[in-house]
Amino acid sequence: MEFEITRARPSLFGDIAHGLGFWTDRSAVHEAAAQGRVLQLQKLIENGASVNIVAVDSITPLHEACIQGHAQCVKLLLDAGAHVDARNIDGSTPLCDACAAGSLECVKLLIERGATVNPPLFTFSPLHEACMGGANVNAAKLHETALHHAARVKNLELIELLIEFGGNIFSRDNLGKRPIQYTRPGSASALCLQFYEATPLSLQQLCRITLRKTLGRRALGVFTQLGLPNTIVCFLSYAPSPAPELFQS
């Protein structure tokens, strides 16, 4: 069953719906992404299938690939123009799903492509309300950031990675809880978050985060054109540095 879309909803889905004209129950691209069928997904893309087609629950193929931790499919979709910050019906982005799945590789791919670490809150559009039958389904998830999800799954690598890229450790969900409140006291995840809550980021880290937020997905290309020393370019790009001692706190 297909529903006509009469206007885009930029506050909710960016321009995902733009040019598509319909929603679908579930497409072949969704299935291939969810099952990790890389060759089939590549063939579908080569034949012109849309990578931003949304199901009735607003899930995109990128959501499907991320929640299953299929990094190769995630890369294929992103290379083909998948919207990195697409929102599903409960407000989750692909980055949230990748964190929930505990897939560090998917998280890295998404952040490298400019995924928003702390997605802004939003209000429901009339169409979104209609899709949910007017009920506030999973409302508590709407305020959760990727860092909340990482804390839930107790993945220390994900927590550290998100904070490195500017994750807000003090963000609160609908229950007023910070990410640390989803960890077990004394656990590695809790100790990590306690450290970052008590220790301000260094000036060099704040500068790096600010630059990346300002430049967005253009960052990697811009850094290499500024005439900076290779060591600084590596630092700003989160790439291995040939002289890491230069950037010790």
C-alpha positions as a Markdown table, in Angstrom:
| # | Residue | x | y | z |
|---|---|---|---|---|
| 1 | Met | 0.0 | 0.0 | 0.0 |
| 2 | Glu | 1.4 | 3.4 | -1.0 |
| 3 | Phe | 0.7 | 6.8 | 0.4 |
| 4 | Glu | 1.2 | 10.1 | -1.5 |
| 5 | Ile | 3.5 | 12.6 | 0.2 |
| 6 | Thr | 2.2 | 16.1 | -0.5 |
| 7 | Arg | 5.1 | 18.0 | 1.1 |
| 8 | Ala | 8.5 | 17.4 | 2.7 |
| 9 | Arg | 9.1 | 17.5 | 6.4 |
| 10 | Pro | 12.6 | 19.0 | 6.8 |
| 11 | Ser | 12.5 | 19.2 | 10.6 |
| 12 | Leu | 11.9 | 15.5 | 10.8 |
| 13 | Phe | 13.5 | 13.7 | 7.9 |
| 14 | Gly | 15.5 | 16.3 | 6.0 |
| 15 | Asp | 14.8 | 15.7 | 2.4 |
| 16 | Ile | 14.4 | 12.0 | 2.5 |
| 17 | Ala | 11.0 | 12.1 | 1.0 |
| 18 | His | 12.0 | 14.6 | -1.6 |
| 19 | Gly | 11.6 | 13.1 | -5.1 |
| 20 | Leu | 10.4 | 9.7 | -3.8 |
| 21 | Gly | 6.7 | 10.4 | -3.8 |
| 22 | Phe | 5.7 | 7.4 | -1.8 |
| 23 | Trp | 6.2 | 5.3 | 1.3 |
| 24 | Thr | 6.4 | 1.5 | 1.1 |
| 25 | Asp | 5.7 | -1.3 | 3.6 |
| 26 | Arg | 9.2 | -2.7 | 3.0 |
| 27 | Ser | 11.4 | -2.6 | -0.1 |
| 28 | Ala | 13.9 | -5.0 | -1.5 |
| 29 | Val | 16.6 | -2.5 | -0.5 |
| 30 | His | 15.4 | -2.7 | 3.2 |
| 31 | Glu | 15.5 | -6.5 | 3.0 |
| 32 | Ala | 19.0 | -6.7 | 1.5 |
| 33 | Ala | 20.3 | -4.1 | 4.1 |
| 34 | Ala | 18.7 | -6.0 | 7.0 |
| 35 | Gln | 20.1 | -9.3 | 5.9 |
| 36 | Gly | 23.5 | -8.1 | 5.1 |
| 37 | Arg | 23.3 | -9.2 | 1.5 |
| 38 | Val | 26.0 | -6.9 | 0.1 |
| 39 | Leu | 26.0 | -8.1 | -3.5 |
| 40 | Gln | 22.2 | -7.9 | -3.8 |
| 41 | Leu | 22.2 | -4.5 | -2.3 |
| 42 | Gln | 25.0 | -3.3 | -4.7 |
| 43 | Lys | 23.0 | -4.6 | -7.7 |
| 44 | Leu | 19.8 | -2.9 | -6.5 |
| 45 | Ile | 21.7 | 0.4 | -6.2 |
| 46 | Glu | 23.3 | 0.0 | -9.6 |
| 47 | Asn | 19.8 | -0.6 | -11.1 |
| 48 | Gly | 18.6 | 2.7 | -9.7 |
| 49 | Ala | 16.9 | 1.7 | -6.5 |
| 50 | Ser | 16.5 | 4.5 | -4.0 |
| 51 | Val | 18.6 | 4.2 | -0.8 |
| 52 | Asn | 16.4 | 6.7 | 1.0 |
| 53 | Ile | 13.1 | 5.0 | 0.5 |
| 54 | Val | 11.2 | 4.9 | 3.8 |
| 55 | Ala | 8.9 | 2.2 | 5.2 |
| 56 | Val | 5.6 | 3.2 | 7.0 |
| 57 | Asp | 7.5 | 3.3 | 10.3 |
| 58 | Ser | 9.9 | 5.8 | 8.7 |
| 59 | Ile | 12.8 | 3.2 | 8.8 |
| 60 | Thr | 15.3 | 3.6 | 6.0 |
| 61 | Pro | 17.6 | 0.9 | 4.6 |
| 62 | Leu | 20.4 | 2.6 | 6.5 |
| 63 | His | 18.5 | 2.1 | 9.8 |
| 64 | Glu | 18.1 | -1.6 | 8.9 |
| 65 | Ala | 21.8 | -2.1 | 8.2 |
| 66 | Cys | 22.9 | -0.3 | 11.3 |
| 67 | Ile | 20.6 | -2.1 | 13.8 |
| 68 | Gln | 22.0 | -5.4 | 12.4 |
| 69 | Gly | 25.6 | -4.1 | 12.4 |
| 70 | His | 26.2 | -4.8 | 8.7 |
| 71 | Ala | 29.0 | -2.3 | 8.1 |
| 72 | Gln | 29.6 | -3.2 | 4.4 |
| 73 | Cys | 25.9 | -2.4 | 3.7 |
| 74 | Val | 26.2 | 0.8 | 5.7 |
| 75 | Lys | 29.1 | 1.9 | 3.5 |
| 76 | Leu | 27.4 | 1.0 | 0.3 |
| 77 | Leu | 24.3 | 3.0 | 1.3 |
| 78 | Leu | 26.3 | 6.0 | 2.4 |
| 79 | Asp | 28.3 | 6.0 | -0.8 |
| 80 | Ala | 25.1 | 5.9 | -2.7 |
| 81 | Gly | 23.7 | 9.0 | -0.9 |
| 82 | Ala | 21.8 | 7.6 | 2.1 |
| 83 | His | 20.8 | 10.3 | 4.6 |
| 84 | Val | 23.0 | 9.8 | 7.6 |
| 85 | Asp | 20.7 | 11.5 | 10.1 |
| 86 | Ala | 17.4 | 10.0 | 9.0 |
| 87 | Arg | 14.8 | 9.6 | 11.8 |
| 88 | Asn | 12.5 | 6.7 | 12.2 |
| 89 | Ile | 9.1 | 6.8 | 13.9 |
| 90 | Asp | 10.5 | 6.8 | 17.4 |
| 91 | Gly | 13.1 | 9.5 | 16.7 |
| 92 | Ser | 16.2 | 7.2 | 16.4 |
| 93 | Thr | 18.8 | 8.0 | 13.8 |
| 94 | Pro | 21.0 | 5.3 | 12.2 |
| 95 | Leu | 23.8 | 6.3 | 14.7 |
| 96 | Cys | 21.5 | 5.5 | 17.6 |
| 97 | Asp | 20.7 | 2.1 | 16.0 |
| 98 | Ala | 24.4 | 1.4 | 15.4 |
| 99 | Cys | 25.1 | 2.2 | 19.0 |
| 100 | Ala | 22.3 | 0.0 | 20.2 |
| 101 | Ala | 23.7 | -2.9 | 18.1 |
| 102 | Gly | 27.1 | -2.3 | 19.6 |
| 103 | Ser | 28.7 | -2.0 | 16.1 |
| 104 | Leu | 31.8 | 0.2 | 16.5 |
| 105 | Glu | 32.5 | -0.1 | 12.8 |
| 106 | Cys | 29.1 | 1.2 | 11.8 |
| 107 | Val | 29.4 | 4.0 | 14.3 |
| 108 | Lys | 32.8 | 5.1 | 12.9 |
| 109 | Leu | 31.4 | 5.0 | 9.3 |
| 110 | Leu | 28.4 | 7.2 | 10.3 |
| 111 | Ile | 30.5 | 9.7 | 12.3 |
| 112 | Glu | 33.0 | 10.0 | 9.5 |
| 113 | Arg | 30.1 | 10.9 | 7.1 |
| 114 | Gly | 28.9 | 13.7 | 9.4 |
| 115 | Ala | 26.3 | 12.0 | 11.6 |
| 116 | Thr | 25.0 | 14.2 | 14.4 |
| 117 | Val | 26.2 | 12.8 | 17.7 |
| 118 | Asn | 23.6 | 14.8 | 19.7 |
| 119 | Pro | 20.6 | 15.0 | 17.4 |
| 120 | Pro | 18.3 | 18.0 | 18.2 |
| 121 | Leu | 14.9 | 17.4 | 19.7 |
| 122 | Phe | 11.8 | 17.9 | 17.5 |
| 123 | Thr | 8.0 | 18.1 | 17.7 |
| 124 | Phe | 5.8 | 15.7 | 15.8 |
| 125 | Ser | 4.3 | 16.7 | 12.5 |
| 126 | Pro | 0.6 | 15.9 | 11.8 |
| 127 | Leu | 1.6 | 13.1 | 9.4 |
| 128 | His | 4.0 | 11.6 | 12.0 |
| 129 | Glu | 1.2 | 11.7 | 14.6 |
| 130 | Ala | -1.2 | 10.0 | 12.1 |
| 131 | Cys | 1.4 | 7.2 | 11.5 |
| 132 | Met | 1.4 | 6.5 | 15.2 |
| 133 | Gly | -2.4 | 6.7 | 15.5 |
| 134 | Gly | -2.1 | 9.9 | 17.6 |
| 135 | Ala | -0.4 | 8.1 | 20.4 |
| 136 | Asn | 3.0 | 9.1 | 22.0 |
| 137 | Val | 4.7 | 5.8 | 21.1 |
| 138 | Asn | 8.1 | 5.3 | 22.7 |
| 139 | Ala | 8.2 | 9.0 | 23.6 |
| 140 | Ala | 11.1 | 8.3 | 26.1 |
| 141 | Lys | 13.3 | 7.5 | 23.2 |
| 142 | Leu | 12.8 | 10.9 | 21.6 |
| 143 | His | 15.3 | 12.6 | 23.9 |
| 144 | Glu | 17.9 | 9.9 | 23.9 |
| 145 | Thr | 21.2 | 10.6 | 22.2 |
| 146 | Ala | 23.5 | 8.0 | 20.7 |
| 147 | Leu | 25.5 | 8.3 | 23.9 |
| 148 | His | 22.5 | 7.1 | 25.9 |
| 149 | His | 22.3 | 4.1 | 23.7 |
| 150 | Ala | 26.0 | 3.4 | 24.0 |
| 151 | Ala | 25.7 | 3.5 | 27.8 |
| 152 | Arg | 22.7 | 1.1 | 27.7 |
| 153 | Val | 24.7 | -1.5 | 25.8 |
| 154 | Lys | 27.7 | -1.0 | 28.1 |
| 155 | Asn | 30.1 | -0.6 | 25.2 |
| 156 | Leu | 33.1 | 1.3 | 26.4 |
| 157 | Glu | 34.6 | 1.8 | 23.0 |
| 158 | Leu | 31.4 | 3.4 | 21.7 |
| 159 | Ile | 31.2 | 5.7 | 24.7 |
| 160 | Glu | 34.7 | 6.9 | 24.3 |
| 161 | Leu | 34.3 | 7.3 | 20.5 |
| 162 | Leu | 31.2 | 9.4 | 20.8 |
| 163 | Ile | 32.7 | 11.6 | 23.5 |
| 164 | Glu | 35.8 | 12.0 | 21.2 |
| 165 | Phe | 33.5 | 13.3 | 18.5 |
| 166 | Gly | 31.7 | 15.7 | 20.9 |
| 167 | Gly | 29.0 | 13.6 | 22.5 |
| 168 | Asn | 27.2 | 15.5 | 25.3 |
| 169 | Ile | 27.7 | 13.5 | 28.5 |
| 170 | Phe | 25.2 | 15.8 | 30.3 |
| 171 | Ser | 22.3 | 15.3 | 27.9 |
| 172 | Arg | 19.1 | 14.1 | 29.6 |
| 173 | Asp | 16.3 | 12.0 | 28.2 |
| 174 | Asn | 12.6 | 12.2 | 28.9 |
| 175 | Leu | 13.2 | 10.6 | 32.4 |
| 176 | Gly | 15.8 | 13.3 | 33.2 |
| 177 | Lys | 18.6 | 10.7 | 33.1 |
| 178 | Arg | 22.1 | 11.3 | 31.9 |
| 179 | Pro | 24.0 | 8.5 | 30.0 |
| 180 | Ile | 25.9 | 7.6 | 33.1 |
| 181 | Gln | 22.6 | 6.7 | 34.8 |
| 182 | Tyr | 22.2 | 3.8 | 32.4 |
| 183 | Thr | 25.4 | 2.2 | 33.6 |
| 184 | Arg | 26.2 | 0.0 | 36.6 |
| 185 | Pro | 28.0 | 1.8 | 39.4 |
| 186 | Gly | 31.7 | 0.9 | 39.4 |
| 187 | Ser | 31.6 | -0.6 | 35.9 |
| 188 | Ala | 34.1 | 0.4 | 33.2 |
| 189 | Ser | 31.4 | 2.4 | 31.4 |
| 190 | Ala | 30.4 | 4.2 | 34.6 |
| 191 | Leu | 34.0 | 5.0 | 35.5 |
| 192 | Cys | 34.7 | 6.3 | 32.0 |
| 193 | Leu | 31.6 | 8.7 | 32.1 |
| 194 | Gln | 32.5 | 9.8 | 35.6 |
| 195 | Phe | 35.9 | 10.8 | 34.4 |
| 196 | Tyr | 34.6 | 12.8 | 31.5 |
| 197 | Glu | 31.9 | 14.5 | 33.7 |
| 198 | Ala | 34.6 | 15.6 | 36.2 |
| 199 | Thr | 37.3 | 16.5 | 33.7 |
| 200 | Pro | 36.9 | 19.3 | 31.2 |
| 201 | Leu | 37.9 | 18.6 | 27.6 |
| 202 | Ser | 41.3 | 20.0 | 26.6 |
| 203 | Leu | 41.4 | 23.2 | 24.5 |
| 204 | Gln | 42.8 | 21.2 | 21.6 |
| 205 | Gln | 40.0 | 18.8 | 21.7 |
| 206 | Leu | 37.4 | 21.5 | 22.0 |
| 207 | Cys | 39.0 | 23.2 | 18.9 |
| 208 | Arg | 38.8 | 19.9 | 17.0 |
| 209 | Ile | 35.2 | 19.4 | 17.9 |
| 210 | Thr | 34.2 | 22.9 | 17.0 |
| 211 | Leu | 35.9 | 22.7 | 13.6 |
| 212 | Arg | 34.3 | 19.5 | 12.8 |
| 213 | Lys | 30.8 | 20.7 | 13.8 |
| 214 | Thr | 31.3 | 23.9 | 11.7 |
| 215 | Leu | 32.5 | 22.0 | 8.6 |
| 216 | Gly | 30.3 | 19.0 | 8.9 |
| 217 | Arg | 30.9 | 16.3 | 6.3 |
| 218 | Arg | 33.1 | 18.7 | 4.4 |
| 219 | Ala | 35.7 | 18.5 | 7.2 |
| 220 | Leu | 38.0 | 15.9 | 5.8 |
| 221 | Gly | 38.3 | 17.6 | 2.4 |
| 222 | Val | 38.8 | 21.0 | 3.9 |
| 223 | Phe | 41.5 | 20.0 | 6.3 |
| 224 | Thr | 43.8 | 18.8 | 3.5 |
| 225 | Gln | 43.5 | 22.1 | 1.7 |
| 226 | Leu | 44.5 | 24.4 | 4.5 |
| 227 | Gly | 48.2 | 24.0 | 4.1 |
| 228 | Leu | 48.6 | 22.7 | 7.6 |
| 229 | Pro | 51.3 | 20.3 | 8.7 |
| 230 | Asn | 50.4 | 16.7 | 8.2 |
| 231 | Thr | 50.4 | 16.0 | 11.9 |
| 232 | Ile | 47.8 | 18.6 | 12.6 |
| 233 | Val | 45.7 | 17.4 | 9.6 |
| 234 | Cys | 45.8 | 13.9 | 11.1 |
| 235 | Phe | 44.8 | 15.2 | 14.5 |
| 236 | Leu | 41.8 | 17.2 | 13.2 |
| 237 | Ser | 40.8 | 14.2 | 11.0 |
| 238 | Tyr | 41.0 | 11.7 | 13.9 |
| 239 | Ala | 43.5 | 9.8 | 11.9 |
| 240 | Pro | 46.6 | 8.1 | 13.3 |
| 241 | Ser | 49.3 | 10.8 | 13.8 |
| 242 | Pro | 52.9 | 10.3 | 12.9 |
| 243 | Ala | 53.9 | 12.2 | 16.0 |
| 244 | Pro | 51.2 | 11.8 | 18.7 |
| 245 | Glu | 53.5 | 13.1 | 21.4 |
| 246 | Leu | 52.9 | 16.6 | 19.9 |
| 247 | Phe | 49.3 | 16.5 | 21.0 |
| 248 | Gln | 49.6 | 15.1 | 24.5 |
| 249 | Ser | 47.5 | 16.9 | 27.1 |
